[in-house]
Structure formats: structure tokens, C-alpha cells
Amino acid sequence: MISWSLHNSDKAVTVSFSSMEKIIKQQNGTPVSLQEKSDGTLYLTTKDHEYVSYISPGSSSIDRLVETYNIRYSYSNKGPYDRWIIGGVVLLLAIAAAALYKRGQSGTSGVKTMKNSLSKAQPLPSITLQDVGGLSIEMKDEIKQTLSILKNPEDVANIGVKPPKGILFYGPPGTGKTLLAQAMAKELNANFFSASGSAFTELFVGVGASRVRSLFQQARKQKPAVIFIDEVDALAGRRKAHGGEEAEKTLTELLVQLDGGHANDDILFIAATNRKDMLDEAFLRPGRIDFSFLVPLPDTKGRREIIDIHIKGKQLADDVRSTLSDLAESTSGFSGAELNSLFETASRSAIRQNRNTIEKSDLDYALDRIILGSTSRTLHDPETKRRVAIHEAGHALVAAATKPGSVRKATIIPRGQALGYVAPIPKELHLSTASELLDQIAMILSGGTAERRFLGEHSIGVSGDVQQAKQIIEQMVDMGVLQDGFTLTFVNQERETKMQELFQKALSISESLIQEHEKQFHQLVDALLKKETLEGWEIEQIVNGTYTSETREAVLV
């Protein structure tokens, strides 16, 4: 309870200090109360009245009054409104305490909400296995067999085959791991629970483990069910030696839910990751993860399947539709996601040109946009433009001479960080020999070689070429891929000597080819300065000397 006590200033009579002394004297020894404030305010209370007066703080006159008359004296260093202020502070603290209590109650429900935030089934995906391309025949057969076992477990029970509890898809980004999980859920017509591995990592103690537990509990109530966790390495990463971290407690709960005496019949757990090497061994063991499928980058046949999926609903020009197999072959290393982006970018290019049909120029633009980035600037300086043309002509000539059909285009239009570039046609996985690697190094060095031969010195534009060539040379020496035999070098001085020898050999190849084809080289430079971009077939004709006068005019127009 708060007690309020204030002098009633409305009833008190204000008098001078001398008058106050006279009033005290008139009481004839009757006790009076005198209170002094720290600011010099005096409150005199007699039997019948109250008086207020003022004096300098710390004045000795008060001591004289107390010694002379019958006065009950008190001193206070509090202001007249201090008790109001204190009462107000106490009231505010009481309100704050009530608010914190209420918030604590809602916070508890908030934590419960976080714990249960992943335990709701999502709408069944519309993706089927027919919408997933680029898979090997073996993988398709195993996935179909797995689905068949899950749908009809009694058909294989007599030979001791049990439905798998867990499946792991791993491989490079963009290869369709998530799509596969969604397609399997669709094929099984199961309730679909999906989450990211990072969604189980929380600052609050116990929230991650509770989310895992709640997720599996809800799945058991809604059988058949598919639980899919993407980027599972964020949840099931390899545990440290000492342990004790919150993330490890969450992983432990996942391990228990997967294979800890729980009834997980009619529940399929699917996980996906780009980093299988980071996963905990206990998570990967059979009984938790029964099958692991590598989902690699697609080969030529797989890319063609993916292209056929992504061109559905798109209008393609006849020359584009007839060269889709060539496109599949020339996009080695592309993932399914990148092929999708390729056609999306090509579609946007066609729209910008006020066309509803994708043409070959749109696909060429999309390839350059994905591989090298957007066009950054335009070369206006004639000297710089000529130097770039000479540099790129050197690359194009040596590439066409050493490996015919390997150039898709050459251009001096800047894109990304490059002022110009020669775009190769990627091929499938190939075991390169020492001679082929030397030709590749010669092609890489030919830009700088051309600059030195025709401009007197090379520019800093060769920095990237030098680093690339140095990397290949180091790998050749380290692996013993040399033309004079299979030898390994263990002494640093010998290693450097062999690297220098390889560099000089490749440089000689580059210089010789440019010198032998000097006429064709100048034709390439002139064509690049005129057109800025040359297609692969144009480069081949110029280098091989098979072009006619009509072709030459077409190239230079």
C-alpha cells in the first residue's frame, strides 16, 4: 500500500521569516512543529494554523530558533513532489512486471509455435517422375523398384525384402534432388512434410530437437507420409569429439526418431545434400539411410531429356528445334537448373525483341549470359579495341588449328570481367593426353603471343591466361603427364625446370601456328573489328582457307 502525505499549500499562510519568529514567540511555550527543506522552505505548524516561509539554505538562524523556543524540528532533503514521483515509479514498475508476465506467457506459446512450425503437411507436389530428366537408366530402375516396394510391401515380403526407411540424394547443386523427392511423394500419394536442415537450428535450447520430434509425431498420425529434409548437412553434420552443442542434441533426436524403437511403417524419410562427406556416420548407416543415390550432372543424353522437358510450351524457331541435340552436346557441365535458366533467359531475350519465338541468337545470348555474366561496357577506344581483337584472334586461330570444331564463337564485346572472349564448345568427360594438354596451353597463351608479335608487347589482359596455363602445367608435372615418359619429380628445382620446359614448348607451338597462319590471323582480326562477333563456322572457314568470296563478304558484312 502506498501512503500519500503532502503539506496543504492552499491552507498554509505565507509569511516572512521575522513574522514566523513572532508567531512562535506568541505561542508562549506551547510546542510547535518546524520542518526545513533542503531548498530553504520552512513549514511551521501550530495548534491552529500552518505557515510557510523561506530562508537561505543552511542558515544559522534556524539553530537559534530551535535553541530558544519549544520547537519540534525536522529536516528533509526531499522535494515537495518526491513522494508523488516515487509512487509513480512504483506504479510503473508494477505495470511493467504485469506486462512481462503476460509476455512470458505468450513467449511460452511462441516457443511452442516454433517447435511445431514444421509439423504441418504441405500440399502434394504436382511433379511426377516424367518431369525429372537426366537420370541414368540404373538410377531410374532403382527408384521405380523402391516405389514399387513401398506401394506393395507384401509382394516382396516372402523373399525378405523390407521397405526402405530412408533415402539420401546427393550430388552437385541443381541436378534435381528436390524434384526427385517431390516426385516420389506424388507417386506414393503420401502426405508431404518438407523442411530445410537449417530450419532445425535455433538459439533456444531444445527447440531443434522438439521440432524433429514433433515432425515425426505428426507424420505418424498422417500415414502414409514422406518427410523430406533438404540441405540435410546443416542438421546431420558430423559430430565433434567433445560434443555438447545444441546442434548435436538435435541430430541425436533425429537419429532416435529414424531408428530408435519408433513405429515408422508407411513413413519414408528422404534427405538431400550437396556435401555427403560432411554427414555423420551414424546418420548414414543402414536402418536410417538404406539407399544413397548420387545425382550427378547429366550427360549428353540426360541433357537432351531435360531440354525436351523445358521446351514444353515454348515456341522455337525451326533452326533451333533442329539443333537441340547439338545444344545438348555443347552444354557439357550444365545442371538441370542451369538448362532451365538457359531457356528462361532465351525467352526473355525474345520478348525484348518483340518476338514470341526463340531463335538461335536468343540461345547464344543466354549461353553467354549464364557462363560469363551480363554485358558490362562497350569498347570505344580504337587502340584498346584493336588489341582485344588481336588477343582474341590469337586464341581463336590456335584453338581452331589444334582442335577443329572446338570454338562456338569469338567476340570483342565485353561481358562480365572479360573485354572479349573465345567461347569453346564443352565436351563430355575426356582423358587428356600430354600432347592435348600442350595444345590447350598453347591456345591459352596465344592471346599474349599475338599481342607481342603484332603490338610489340603484351598487356595485363594476359593475367588470367597465365594463371590458367600455370595451373595446367603444375598438374602435368605433379601427375607425370609428360611426352618424354611417365616420370614423377620430387625435387623442387627439377620440378621448376620441367614446368619451364612445358611452358616453352607450348609457347613455341603458339608462335609457330600464328606465324604459319598469319594471313588467316589478319583476316580474323579484320572480321572481329568489323562484326565484333564471329560464329564458330566462320572462324573454321577463315582458318582453313575454305571460304569463298561470297562467304568472305558475308563474314565482313
DOLOVO-780811 format. One record per residue: x, y, z of N, C-alpha, C in turn. Coordinates in steps of 0.02 Angstrom, whole numbers, plus 50000, padded with zeros to 5 digits. Each point is the difference from the previous one (the first is absolute). Layout:
<sites>
XYZXYZXYZ...
</sites>
This chain:
<sites>
500434994050000499575006050000500445006250000499825005049961500395006149994499675005550040500385003350046499735005550041500195006649970499515004249990500125006649971499975005250055500495004450008500025005250053500325006249972499625005549997500265006349974499745005750044500405005350006499755006050033499485003349957499465002150031499465003349963500205007349990500315001449942500255006849987499435004949989499394997549985499455004649989499775003250067500034996150057499785002650066500565003650037500644998449983500575003250034500045007449982500205004150050500085007249991500735001649990500155003549948500695001849986500185006350039500534999550040500235005750040500755000749993500265005750022500725001150000500314996350059500664999249998500344996450054499935003650067500045006649999499935003850062499294999350029499504999949955499314999050024499914993050028500344995149969499954993250025500294999650071500555003550013500304999950067499525003150050499645005449981499515003250045499444995250016499774996149949499454995250010500214994750051500634997749994500254994950047500035002850070500225006350006500065003250066499315000850032499495001449958499325001050026499684993750028500294994249986499714993750024500154999050074500435004250030500134999950071500214993150026500444997049965500284993550022499624994049976499435001249967499634994249972500414996949943500084993349999500424996949948499725001449929500455001249954499835000849929500474995549959499784998549939500414995849955500295004449945500644999049989500355003849947500394995049956499845000149936500354995649952500385004349950500634998449992500425003749952500164995449940499915002849940500174996449939500705002049977500274995849956500685001249976500055006449959499445002449971500015006149960499865006250042499974999450069499895005850043499275001350017499554995849976499295000950016499874997750072499625004050037499834998550070499254999050007499814994550034499294998750014499905000250075499605004950024499855000750071499284997850013499924995450047499344997650017499875001450074499495004250011499795001550069499374996250014499705001750059499394996550020499425001549953500015006049971499425002249959500155001249927500625001349982500155002049931500654996849975500095001049933500634998049968500285006049963500665000650003500335005749969500594997449958500135004149949500564998449955500455006149996500664998850004500475005549993500634997449964500445004549984500604998249962500615003250031500564996449999500625002450026500574997049960500575003050004500574997349963500174993150026500114995049955500164993250023500635000050044499964996450057500574999450047500105006050045499495004350006500075006050042500034998050074500415003650039500064998750073499405002750039499585003949967499415002750035499544994550024499954994649964499584994450020500264997050065500664999350006500284997350062499835004450059500025006449990499845004750054499274999250022499544999249952499294999150017499904993650040500324994649980499914993550033500265000450072500555003550010500285000550067499585004650045499655004949972499645005050039499304997850017499644996749954499304998650009499874992550003499384998450020499794993050005499784997549931500494997749961499874998249929500194992749989499544996349968500174993349975500265000749929500644999749994500335001549936500144993649960499905000549934500184994449954500275003049936500444996049969500315002349937499884994749947499835002149939499874995349945500355002549937500384995549967500325001849937499594998049939499374998250011499554998249945499595005949979499865000249933499595005449973499274998750015499585004949989499294999250017499654994849958500294998449942499664995249956500374993349997500504999150044500394993849996499584993850012499525000650048499594994150014499544998449941499785005149965499614998749939500434996349949500625002449993500454996849951500144992850018500144998950065500154993150022499394995549990499425002850017499394996149989499894998349927500155005049957499924998849928500474994649974500645000250026500494994949979499774993150021499764999550063499764993550025499424997549957499565004649981499434998049959500224997649932500495003649970500274997949935500334993250004500374998850054500334993550008499484994450005499455001550035499484994950006499694998549932499885005349960499724998949933500494996149957500655001750004500504996549960500044992750019499964998650065500034993050022499414996149973499415003150000499414996649973500084998749926500285004949964500094999249927500504994449985500564999850039500504994849989499714993150014499594999650052499694993650015499564997649943499605004749974499564998349944500404998049938500565003849989500424998549942500334993250009500184998450063500304993550012499534994349983499355001250016499514994949983499944999249925499985005849964499954999649927500644997449970500585001550033500644997549976500034992450003499714997450054499984992750005499614997049943499435003149984499604997549944500375001349935500425005549998500395001349939500524994649988500334997950055500494994649993499654993649977499404998850028499624994149979499835000549926499845006149978499855000949929500614998649957500605002450023500614998549963500144992649997499874996750057500144992850002499554996249952499395002549990499524996449957499955003049930500455004849984499935003749938500144995749938500324994250008500174995949942499574993749996499524999450044499644993750006499345000049962499935004349950499395000149961500144997249930499574995649977500084997249933499885005349948500394999849947499935004749945499594996949944499735004349956499634997349943500434995349959499704994749975500384995149962500275003249937500654999249986500295003049939499684997449937500005004149948499724998049936500514996849954500624999450023500544997349959499984992350001500094997049942500044992849995500694998049975500144993649998500654997749975500115001849928499455000849962500075002049930500265007149992499945003950054500245006949999500735000750022500314994350016500705000150022500414996449948500465003749968500424997149948500734999850020500404996749959500714999750011500244994550045499564995350019500214994650045500254994149959500484996450028500254994149967499484994450002500064995349955499524994449997500014996050065500604998850026500064996250063499645003650057500085006550004499695003750054499245000149992499765000849939499284999849988499714993350022500344994549982499754993450018499984999150075500525002350036500024999250072499455004250035499895006049974499485004250030499314997049988499884997549939499364996849985499894993850043500544996150009499954994050043499855001950072500335005350024499875002450068499285002150009499745003649952499305002150003499534994149998500174995049960499584994049997499994996350067500574999650032500034996650066499605003950051500045006549998499635004150048499254999649989499804999549937499284999649985499714993150017500394994849986499764993250011500514995950039500095001450064500524996550039499874992550007499364998049996499844992950008500254995849942500115003149940500214996249942500724997550006500415003450041500704998050005500164997650070499504999850044500134997950069500214992750004499764995849952500164992950002500734998549985500365004849971500714998849987500435004350047499685002750051500385003550052500185007249986499695003149952500155006949983499535004650039500295004750036499615004850039500015006849967499475003750006499995006849971500555004350032500345004149962500525004250027499715005450047500395001750051499795005250047500245006949978500605000149971500295006449982500384999849935499975005549962500365000649936500385006650001500614999949974500415006049995500165001449928499865006149978500215002349934500585004950011500554998949966500575004550006500305001349932500305005849992500305001849936500065007549994500245002449943500105007349990499345003850003500035006550012499385004050002499655000149933499345000250002499605000849939499894993849959500154994150028499944993849961499324996650009499555002850042499334997350004499854995850061500395000750053499894996050060499335001650033499845006450006499365001950029499424997849956500085000649935499474997849954499874992550007500544996150009499914992850009499604998450063500165003550054499634998850062499265001749992499865005749967499305001949989499654995149954500354997649948499704995249954499844993450035500444997950045499884993750036499395000750047499945005850032499415001150042499374999949959500035002849940499425000149956499824992849978500514996149982499884993249978499704995750056500215001450062499744996150057499345002650025499795005949976499395003250022500005000650076500565002450027500095000350072499985007350024499865000850064500045006750030500735002250000500115006249980500685002449986500205005250052500534998350038500285004650050500695002149974500105006449991500635002449971500305005550044500664999950008500355005150039500725000249978500335005550017500725000749989500374998150063500614997449992500394998050058500135005750048500085006149973500135005850042499395002050042499404997749981499395001850038499994996850069500434995150012500014996750065500535003050047500375004849975500525003250040499725006350030499955000250067499735005850035500445001950058499955006450019500375002550058499724997150065499344998750002499684997650061500174992750012500174998550062500194993250018499404995449993500104994449965499484995049995499515001049943500005005849968499515001349948500124995549939500644999349980500154995849941499794992850011500184997150056499824993150015499244999250004499675005050029499274999650004499675000349931500295004049956499745000449931500064993349965500564996750008500094993449969499494995150028499925000050066499534995450032499295001449977499805006349998499335001849979499874998249927500525000949958499934998449929499844992649990500374995650034499884992849992499344997950033499825003250055499364998350032499415001549955500035005849967499465001849954499994995349939500594998149976500034995549943499704993250018500114997650061499724993550021499245000350005499735005950013499285000850004499675000649931500415001449948499725001249933500324995349949500064993750016500284995149954499534998949941500264998249941500714999949982500295007049994500655000750015500305006650001500714999749973500215005549971500695001049977500285006150036500554999050036500355005550033500625001749959500035006149975500565002049958500385005750034500644999150010500435005350028500545001749949499975006049974500495002449952500605002950037500584999949967500625002550032500084996950069499964993450002500004996550065500675000650035500535002049965500655000750033499995005350055499525004849995499935005050053499724997050064499684994349995499704996650057500404993950022500244996149952500324993650015500755000249986500315005850012500725000549991500384995850050500614998149982500414995750043500115003250068499894996150053500065002650068500745000750020500125004850044500685001350025500174995150056500644999850017500244995150048499705001050069499955006250023499775001350068499245000650005499685002349947499275000449999499725005250047499354999450012499675004550047499665005949968500095001249935499695005749969499264998649986499625005449994499284999449988499864996349935500405001449948499904996749935500094992450006500464997850042500114992850008499414996850037499705003650046499404997450033499434999249951499955004749952499484999449949500134994049955500644998949981500184994349960499844993550037500164999850064499864994050040499254998449999499595005150005499284998949998499794997349932500305002549945499854997449933500194992749995500584998150026500224993049998499514995550038499775002450057499534996150040499334999149964499765005449969499364999749964500054995549939500574999849967500074995949941500044992650017500374998350054500084992950017500144999450074499495001250039500074999650073499414996750032499734995049968499434996450028499335002949982499985005149957499375003049980499704996249941499355000149996499654996749945499975004749940500454999049953500035004349941499754996649937499564995150008499714996849941499605005049960500034999449935499645004549954500265007250004500615000950026500325006650000500674999349964500095004149949500635000049963500375006550014500614999450024500425005950013500475001049941499995006049971500445001749943500415006150019500654999649989500445005650013500405001649938500215006349994500395002249942500575004450024500574999549967500575004150019500485000649941500395005350001500565000849953500654997450029500014998650066500614998350035499904993650041500014994349968499924993750036500594998950047500595002549982500594998950040499955003350069499545004850009499925003450064499514996550046499654994949977499474996950040500294995250052499654999450056500204995650054499914992749980500494995850021499974993049981499394996550029499805001950060499414996850031499375001549961499985005849968499415001849960499984995949936500584998449972500044996649936499924992450004500024997350060499994992650004499344997149978500014993849972499374996749980499544999350060499365000549987499505000250053499755007150009500445004849985499785007049997500005002349927500574999449967500045001449928500164993449966499494997049968500094993549969500285000549929499855005449965500265000949932500285007049993500585000549969500295006449983500075000349924499745005349970500015000849928500425006149982500514999149960500375005649973499615002949941499855006450004499655003449945500515004649966500354997549948500555003849971499755005149949500465003849974499845004349943499814995649941499505001849962499774995749946500504999449943499994994249967500414999249939499615002749940500274998949941499675002849940499284997549993499904993550010499334997249994499545003050054500265000750061499605002850054499835007349987500485003849973499865007149985499485000649946500004995549953499495000249948499314998750030499964995350047499364998750034499765006250037500475003250034499825006050039499785005749953500355000749945499825005149950499294998849975499844993749985499324998449976499475001950052500174999450064499525001850052499915007650002500555003749995499975007350008499745003749939499994996749941499745003549941499254999149992499694996250046499284999349997499665006750011499555001749955499655006450005500385005849972500594998949971500395005349970500004999449924499975005649966500035000249927500725000649978500254995049963500685000049977500035000849924500505003949977500125000549928500224993249974499894998949935500164993549970500744998350007500455005149991500714998550004500214998550072499635002650049500144998350070499774992950015499404998349978499734993350014500424994649967500285001449943500404995049964500704999250029500215004650044500694999650027499994998950076499444997550027499974998950072500504994750023500124995049957500504994950018500705003050003500145004749955500655003550002500055004250063499445003150019499995004050061500144995650061499694994150002500124995450055500734997950004500314999149942500714998049998500455005750020499825006249984500445005750012499905003150069499564997250041499885002750067500254995250054500564996749985500304995450049500165003850065499824996950056500115003350064499415003950026499485000949959499405003650021499574995350043499735002750054499524996350040499305001049971499524996350027499315000949978499755007050014500195002850058499795006850017500305005149952500614998949979500325004749953499684999549931499804994049980499654999349936499325003450002499674999550057499375003750007500125007549995500525002450034500175007149997500195002149929500314995449964500195001549931499395001749957499484996050004499415001249959499585005850027500025001050066499655005950028500335006449976500675000150000500375005949977499885001149926500004994549961499875000649928499295002749987499524997850040499315002449992499965007550014500345002250052500005007250016500335004049945500524997249969500335003449945499535000849940499614994749986499525000449945499465005150014499775000450062499485004950018500255007149991500645001150019500285006749992500045002149926500054994949957500035001349928499304999949968499495000150041499315000049976499854993949957500264994250022499874993849965499704995050049499604995449975499734994650042500314993349982500545000249961500364994049980500735000650020500274994850030500705000050021500434998249939500465004349984500454998949943500704998250026500434998049952500684998050019500385005650034499895006149979500355005750030499815000750074499384998350017499785000350070500374994850043500094994049972500364994950037500745001850007500305002949947500705002150005500085005350054499535004750002500025005250051499944996850069499544995250007499884996950066500624996150023500334996549954500614996450018500535004750026500115005549964500505004850022499815003250066499365001350008499765003350062500104995550060499884993549993500074995350055500734998650016500414999149947500704998150011500425005950023499915005849968500465005650012499685005850037499355000450003499685005650033499725004949950499775005750025499675005049958500515004349964499785003249945500425004849965500125005950045500645001750010500175005150049500145006849969500345000349943500195006449972500154999049925500145005549966500154999849928500695002949989500384996949955500665002549984499955005749950500205006050021499985005849957500705002149975500514998350040500685001949980500244995549943500185002849942500214995849942500614995750016500495002650036500604996250014499844994050045499595001250051499814994450045499594994949962499555002349958499584995449962500434995749953500515003049969500434996249955500424995050040500255002050058500404995450041499584994050021499385001250020499564994550020499854995549940499905002949942499884996049939500614995649984500605002750005500614996149988500064994450052499865001650062500044995050054499514994249988499385001649986499494994849991500114996249935500255003449947500154996649937500554994850010500495001550045500514995150015499704993850032499575000950049499674994350032499604996049949499605003449959499564996649953500394996149948500545002949975500394996749947500324993650026500345000450057500354994150026499504994750022499435002050028499494995150019499734996349939499855003749946499744996949940500524995749965500645002050005500534996249966500174993650038500005000150066500204994250039499424995350014499405002850003499414995950017499415002549960499944998049937499465002449957499324998650030499555004849992499324999250024499915001450074500525002850032499975001150073499785007150018499915004449950499835007050015499265001249983499635002750049499305001849987499945007049972500405004650027499985006849976500605003750028500175005649968500515004750025499715007049996500125004050051499705006750001500465004950036499935006349983500365005350036499505004650035499414997350012499505003650040500114998150074500155004950043500144998350070499404996950033500144995150042499474996750039500314997650065499665001650056500284998250064500645003850012500544996550019500655003150011500444999949938499774996849946500414999249940499845005549949500535002849970499915004849945499824996649935500174993749995499844995949942500114992750020499774995449959500094993050018499884995649940500294994050004499874994649952499634994650037499384998749980499584995150035500114993149970500244995250040500104993249973499354996150000500024994449967499454995250002500204994650049499704999850059500204994950050499844993049975500434995450018499904993149983499904995950063499784993849991499904995650057500684998450032499974996650058500604998350037500504996549954500615002750000500504997649952500674999450036500364994549986500674999050029500515003049953500265005950019500465003649957500704997050004500345000049944500694997749997500475006050007500664998650004500495005350007499985004649939499934997149940499985004149939499395004549999499434997350020499395004150000500045005650052500304998550058500085005250051500485005449976500534998149964500465005049973499645004549950499594997149957499615004049952499535004850037499714997550055499555004350039500385005950031500604998650026500415005450029500205004949945500174997449941500185004349943499425004649982499394997350000499425004249985499915005450053500104998150063499925004950054500515005749994500624998349981500535005049995499995004049935499594997749952500035003149933499745007149999499585002050047499785007050002500585004650014500404998450052500595004150015500524999549946500074994049969500494999149946499835004549941499365000449982499805004349945500125007450016499875002050062500125007050019500745001749993500454995650022500725001549997500245000149927499714995649959500244999649931499795006149959499395002350011499755005349956499955006850033500085000350066499975006450035500645001550040500474995350000500645001250032500034997650072499465000150037499994997750069499284998150018499954995850052499334998050020499755004350057499354999750014499695004250051499834995850061499725003350051499794996450060499394995649987499735000449939499434995749983500184992749998500664998350002500214993049997500044997050071499855003950052500094997550068499594993650013499375000149979499594994150010500254994149959500245001349939500274994649958500614996850033500445004250029500614997450031499834995550059499535002150042499824996050057499704993349979499585000149949499694993949975500524995349972500475002749960500534995949971500454997150055500165004150049500444997750054499684994250038499355000450011499654994750037500044993349962499905000249934500034993849960500714997250000500505004449993500694997849999500184996750067499795003050055500154997050066499684993150006499394999249976499674993550004500354994949957500255002049941500354995449956500644997450034500375004550032500624997950034499844995850061499515001950039499834996350061499764993049984499624999249945499734993449982500454996249952500555003049979500464996649955499744999249929499545004449979499724999649932500465004049954500544996649978500515003249959500104996049936500235003449948500094996749936500604995349999500505001450043500604995949999499964994050046499424998650028499934994150041499605001550063499864994750037499625000550062500495000750058500135006250019500505001250053499705004750052500204998950062499805004450055500615003850025499895006250019500535004350023499885001850073500534999150041499935001150072500445005850024500455002349959500455005550019499725006549971499965005150040499705006449978500355002849939500674999649999500375002949944499844996349935499964993350003499834996149940499285001549979499575000850048499295001549986499945006649962500355005150024499985006549966500304999649930500524995949992500314999349934499524996849951499644994850022499524996649956499425004749983499785003850048499455004749987500225005249949500605002550006500255004949951500064997049931500214993749996500044996649936499314999449967499514998150039499324999449972499745006849977500155005250038499785006749981500325002049933500644998849993500345001949938499754995949940499854993550010499724996049946499335002749977499565001450048499345002649982500065006949966500465004150024500105006649971500254999449928500444995249987500264998949932499444997749953499554995650025499444997849959499575006049981499855004150049499595005949988500315004749949500655001550008500345004649954500034997149930500134993549994500044996949934499345000249963499464998450035499344999949968499795007049977500135004950040499825006949980500425002249941500644998150000500435001949944499804996449936499824993750005499814996149941499335002449971499565002650043499345002149978499925007650007500545003649985499975007250011499475003449957499914997649939499505002949956499304998950030499864993950021499354998650030499915003950066500565000950035499965003850062499755007249987500295003349950499805006849985499275000349976499794994849965499304999749979499534999450061500214996150049499604999550061499965006750037500565003550004500015006550034499545004949965500055000249933499585004749961499264998350009499854993549999499294997950007499745001750070500414999150051499785001750068499895007550008500455004049971499925007350005499375002349962499834996349947499425001949959499354997650032499994993750020499374997050024499964999750076500575000050034500074999450072499874992950026499614996049964499874993150021500034995549939500374994550005500054995049947499754993350026499594996649960499774993450018500554994949988499924994150030500514994849993500134997949929499464999449960500094997949930500375005249960499925006450016500365005349965500744999650016500174998850062500704999450020500324994049965499644994449998500274994049968500155001349926499555003349966500115001349929500605004749989500065005150041500575004649992500654996450014500054996150054500624996750018500184994749949499504996349975500144994649952500085002649928499855006349989500065002849933499504997349952499414997850025499504997049957499435004849982500075006250020499465004749986500055002549929499435001749971499975002849933499945007650005500005003449945499925007350001499325001950027499484995949985499345001550026499994999250077500334994650023500034998850072500385005650034500545002349968500395005250031499595006550006499625001549949499585006050003499474999250055499744993850008499504998850051500305000750070500624997950006500345000550065500135007250018500195004049952500195006950013499435004949999499404997749980499435004549999499735000950070
</sites>
